[in-house]
Amino acid sequence: MAAIIRRTFPTVTRYSSRHSRNVSTYKAFESSSHVREQNVGLYGFEVLDTPKGFRRFVDEAIERSGELISYVSRLPPSMEIIRTMDDISDTVCSVVDSAEFCRNTHPDREYVEEANNACMRIYDYLHFLNTNHDLYNAVSRAERQGHLHTEEAQRAAHALRVDFEKGGIHLCAEKSDRVNQLNIEIANLGRKYNENINDDPGSLDIFSTSCIPKHLQRLLQPIYGSFHGKPNGQLELSKLKRHGFRVKTDPDTLSSLLKSVSDSEVRKQLYITGNSAPHANLDVLDKLIDARNELAKILGYKSYAEFAVRPNMASSPDVVWSFLCDLSETLRHKADEEFKMIRDFKRKMCNEKFADLEPWDEAYFTGMMKSCTYNLDPSIIASYFSVSQCIDGLKVLLKSLFGATFYEVPLRTGESWHPNVLKLLLHHPEEGDLGYLYLDLYSRQGKYPGCAHFAIKGGRKLSESEYQLPVVALVCNFSGSPDSSSSRLNHMEVETLFHEFGHAIHSLLSRTDYQHFSGTRMVLDLAETPSNLFEYYIWDYRVLKTFAKHHSTGDVIPKKLVEAMNGAKSMFAATELQRQIFYSLMDQTLFGKQYSTPREIQSTIADLKSQYTSWNHVNGTHSHIRFPHLINYGAGYYSYLYAKCLSATIWQKICLEDPLSPCAGDSLRTKFLRHGGAKDPSNLLKGLVGDDILRDVNGGIVPNISSLCKEMNL
């Protein structure tokens, strides 16, 4: 399904607009207002003025695509073929992206159900498009006969042909049909895997209520249980009740409790329970591995990992393994030192000279060590990061780096899916409008969990004077509401917000001829770099002092507090990086080999953890059954570590001297962000910071790790 639609991140809506607009009537960051007018439809699509509009939306997209198919099949090899293919892609993406976004965020069940149905219909039509030989032959002719006059058109033709062939169009009918069946099966298994994580996070009944910190008790379900037997031969315990909590061990709750619960046995039970659910995913993942492996074999690859990595900078699993193992070896000594520090601290605190350090001890004792060393109070840190101030911080960055400003745009009747949504326009005083951003930041039942960037509409050149503006959405799940004075973020949430905002800015600032390459629509092992780069800004005092102010006093965050936060961050950096390497190797292994049983998979993962981390594997736990990146980034999770190395180099060479410098912003925008996926990624990076940012290894490309090592004092 990738030939017509090229996406790295979830997506949503359609906007074509003139390049310039008068923004004097817009007010920056005020509360959203609705203009009384005719219903303009969800996300501005008039057809979506009711839930059933999705049906007509699909019909119209199919009709329009049919006209474009007839047109492109008659064209001689030319640039017009690629332009028309992009028209088809844009038409279908309008439906796919709006339906996907709707079913992940809309509170109205009727809209969600209609969006689900639209997804099924449009994906069926995508199979027709991706197996259409008229389209495939037209693209192949255009690529082969050399009538494409720009680098971007040449890259688009090549990418389209390769993606068509990844869908099996060049195979015999029997194999092509099997490829389609497998793609549908893989999509369904991925959906089931994620549903199981949401539906069965695991639960544990805890009756040692005193060990649960009071600030967490209000988040847990109270329960009452009966004692059994007789205490001291006195009273029948069946007549006594005891108070406890039923804990759902979803990742967020589990993380909070492992940091806070002092009782080692309770932490152990929580860890094992949380890392053993949902059990149903053992079977789902086993089937997914088999299906992906069969797909890769039919298409002529040795493994799914090879199939997934081939188009990226790395180009082969061997190159990925070489990179990960080199990084692992470089930081092993420091990670072992950190492990010993934690173990010694535990022994001291527990007064047990030979106590072992277990995985469920890590969060508790590292948190305690950071607090003892730097005297950090998370509630004090959060007092400087209200949601509105964090949005102000994003505004400061955009103005300082790129000379652009966000203005709030009044939401029109029917456009929004929830009253808390804001719509912002990114405007440049000389260039005009640059794009739109929806903000859906607060938690509610049934909403997409976690935080994500949805590339709603890709930008593209419509004519010499007209550009289709990109539209994106930032979805988060912060507590509170826009009207709540208590809507403050912990620093990890701020980091996540800036990370996702890095994706959004990549989409909003890109200026490509084709939406096929807009923003994050690029090779996977480069796409995470801007988001990782934006994380640096919320650790730099020079940036934080411009917006991080106390919610009640207005005082700027103290420099010493920021220094302490940075010190705490670096304390166990090697341990955290080692964990990410383990996840990446697990991902490569699961989709790089053929397994006969789930038990064999579990044994392999246990071996990887023992070999590449300082920590033991806990028997009976299955971390791979609740790791959604295996679905979205199958054999591509290593991309986060590529991005970590690349962003470290960019930060040190471009941004570190003055992180708010317009000069740095101009380099980032003109040499990197504006090109999306339209240029060769290696040339893009070297043009930004120089040749030494990358290394050639066995026919593939890996990042230079020296900047990251310098940052971590390795």
Rosetta blueprint (number, residue, H / E / L):
1 M L
2 A L
3 A L
4 I L
5 I L
6 R L
7 R L
8 T L
9 F L
10 P L
11 T L
12 V L
13 T L
14 R L
15 Y L
16 S L
17 S E
18 R E
19 H L
20 S L
21 R L
22 N L
23 V L
24 S L
25 T L
26 Y L
27 K E
28 A L
29 F L
30 E L
31 S L
32 S L
33 S L
34 H E
35 V E
36 R L
37 E L
38 Q L
39 N L
40 V L
41 G L
42 L H
43 Y H
44 G H
45 F L
46 E H
47 V H
48 L H
49 D L
50 T L
51 P L
52 K L
53 G H
54 F H
55 R H
56 R H
57 F H
58 V H
59 D H
60 E H
61 A H
62 I H
63 E H
64 R H
65 S H
66 G H
67 E H
68 L H
69 I H
70 S H
71 Y H
72 V H
73 S H
74 R L
75 L L
76 P L
77 P L
78 S L
79 M H
80 E H
81 I H
82 I H
83 R H
84 T H
85 M H
86 D H
87 D H
88 I H
89 S H
90 D H
91 T H
92 V H
93 C H
94 S H
95 V H
96 V H
97 D H
98 S H
99 A H
100 E H
101 F H
102 C H
103 R H
104 N H
105 T H
106 H L
107 P L
108 D L
109 R H
110 E H
111 Y H
112 V H
113 E H
114 E H
115 A H
116 N H
117 N H
118 A H
119 C H
120 M H
121 R H
122 I H
123 Y H
124 D H
125 Y H
126 L H
127 H H
128 F H
129 L H
130 N H
131 T L
132 N L
133 H H
134 D H
135 L H
136 Y H
137 N H
138 A H
139 V H
140 S H
141 R H
142 A H
143 E H
144 R H
145 Q L
146 G L
147 H L
148 L L
149 H L
150 T L
151 E H
152 E H
153 A H
154 Q H
155 R H
156 A H
157 A H
158 H H
159 A H
160 L H
161 R H
162 V H
163 D H
164 F H
165 E H
166 K H
167 G L
168 G L
169 I L
170 H L
171 L L
172 C L
173 A H
174 E H
175 K H
176 S H
177 D H
178 R H
179 V H
180 N H
181 Q H
182 L H
183 N H
184 I H
185 E H
186 I H
187 A H
188 N H
189 L H
190 G H
191 R H
192 K H
193 Y H
194 N H
195 E H
196 N H
197 I H
198 N H
199 D H
200 D L
201 P L
202 G L
203 S E
204 L E
205 D E
206 I E
207 F L
208 S L
209 T H
210 S H
211 C H
212 I L
213 P L
214 K H
215 H H
216 L H
217 Q H
218 R L
219 L L
220 L L
221 Q E
222 P E
223 I E
224 Y E
225 G E
226 S E
227 F L
228 H L
229 G L
230 K L
231 P H
232 N H
233 G H
234 Q L
235 L L
236 E L
237 L H
238 S H
239 K H
240 L L
241 K E
242 R E
243 H E
244 G E
245 F E
246 R E
247 V E
248 K E
249 T L
250 D L
251 P H
252 D H
253 T H
254 L H
255 S H
256 S H
257 L H
258 L H
259 K H
260 S H
261 V L
262 S L
263 D L
264 S H
265 E H
266 V H
267 R H
268 K H
269 Q H
270 L H
271 Y H
272 I H
273 T H
274 G H
275 N L
276 S L
277 A L
278 P L
279 H L
280 A L
281 N H
282 L H
283 D H
284 V H
285 L H
286 D H
287 K H
288 L H
289 I H
290 D H
291 A H
292 R H
293 N H
294 E H
295 L H
296 A H
297 K H
298 I H
299 L L
300 G L
301 Y L
302 K L
303 S L
304 Y H
305 A H
306 E H
307 F H
308 A H
309 V H
310 R L
311 P L
312 N L
313 M L
314 A L
315 S L
316 S L
317 P H
318 D H
319 V H
320 V H
321 W H
322 S H
323 F H
324 L H
325 C H
326 D H
327 L H
328 S H
329 E H
330 T H
331 L H
332 R H
333 H H
334 K H
335 A H
336 D H
337 E H
338 E H
339 F H
340 K H
341 M H
342 I H
343 R H
344 D H
345 F H
346 K H
347 R H
348 K H
349 M H
350 C H
351 N L
352 E L
353 K L
354 F L
355 A L
356 D L
357 L L
358 E L
359 P H
360 W H
361 D H
362 E H
363 A H
364 Y H
365 F H
366 T H
367 G H
368 M H
369 M H
370 K H
371 S H
372 C H
373 T H
374 Y H
375 N L
376 L L
377 D L
378 P H
379 S H
380 I H
381 I H
382 A H
383 S L
384 Y L
385 F L
386 S E
387 V H
388 S H
389 Q H
390 C H
391 I H
392 D H
393 G H
394 L H
395 K H
396 V H
397 L H
398 L H
399 K H
400 S H
401 L H
402 F H
403 G L
404 A L
405 T E
406 F E
407 Y E
408 E E
409 V L
410 P L
411 L E
412 R E
413 T L
414 G L
415 E L
416 S L
417 W L
418 H L
419 P L
420 N L
421 V L
422 L E
423 K E
424 L E
425 L E
426 L E
427 H E
428 H E
429 P L
430 E L
431 E L
432 G E
433 D E
434 L E
435 G E
436 Y E
437 L E
438 Y E
439 L E
440 D E
441 L E
442 Y E
443 S L
444 R L
445 Q L
446 G L
447 K L
448 Y L
449 P L
450 G L
451 C L
452 A E
453 H E
454 F E
455 A E
456 I E
457 K E
458 G L
459 G L
460 R E
461 K E
462 L L
463 S L
464 E L
465 S L
466 E E
467 Y E
468 Q E
469 L L
470 P L
471 V E
472 V E
473 A E
474 L E
475 V E
476 C E
477 N E
478 F E
479 S L
480 G L
481 S L
482 P L
483 D L
484 S L
485 S L
486 S L
487 S L
488 R E
489 L L
490 N L
491 H H
492 M H
493 E H
494 V H
495 E H
496 T H
497 L H
498 F H
499 H H
500 E H
501 F H
502 G H
503 H H
504 A H
505 I H
506 H H
507 S H
508 L H
509 L H
510 S L
511 R L
512 T L
513 D L
514 Y L
515 Q H
516 H H
517 F H
518 S L
519 G L
520 T L
521 R L
522 M L
523 V L
524 L H
525 D H
526 L H
527 A H
528 E L
529 T H
530 P H
531 S H
532 N H
533 L H
534 F H
535 E H
536 Y H
537 Y H
538 I H
539 W H
540 D L
541 Y H
542 R H
543 V H
544 L H
545 K L
546 T L
547 F L
548 A L
549 K E
550 H L
551 H L
552 S L
553 T L
554 G L
555 D L
556 V E
557 I L
558 P L
559 K H
560 K H
561 L H
562 V H
563 E H
564 A H
565 M H
566 N H
567 G H
568 A H
569 K H
570 S H
571 M H
572 F L
573 A H
574 A H
575 T H
576 E H
577 L H
578 Q H
579 R H
580 Q H
581 I H
582 F H
583 Y H
584 S H
585 L H
586 M H
587 D H
588 Q H
589 T H
590 L H
591 F L
592 G L
593 K L
594 Q L
595 Y L
596 S L
597 T L
598 P H
599 R H
600 E H
601 I H
602 Q H
603 S H
604 T H
605 I H
606 A H
607 D H
608 L H
609 K H
610 S H
611 Q H
612 Y H
613 T L
614 S L
615 W L
616 N L
617 H L
618 V L
619 N L
620 G L
621 T L
622 H L
623 S H
624 H H
625 I H
626 R H
627 F L
628 P L
629 H H
630 L H
631 I H
632 N H
633 Y L
634 G L
635 A L
636 G L
637 Y L
638 Y L
639 S H
640 Y H
641 L H
642 Y H
643 A H
644 K H
645 C H
646 L H
647 S H
648 A H
649 T H
650 I H
651 W H
652 Q H
653 K H
654 I H
655 C H
656 L L
657 E L
658 D L
659 P L
660 L L
661 S L
662 P H
663 C H
664 A H
665 G H
666 D H
667 S H
668 L H
669 R H
670 T H
671 K H
672 F L
673 L H
674 R H
675 H H
676 G L
677 G L
678 A L
679 K L
680 D L
681 P H
682 S H
683 N H
684 L H
685 L H
686 K H
687 G H
688 L H
689 V H
690 G L
691 D H
692 D H
693 I H
694 L E
695 R E
696 D E
697 V E
698 N L
699 G L
700 G E
701 I E
702 V E
703 P E
704 N L
705 I L
706 S H
707 S H
708 L H
709 C H
710 K H
711 E H
712 M L
713 N L
714 L L
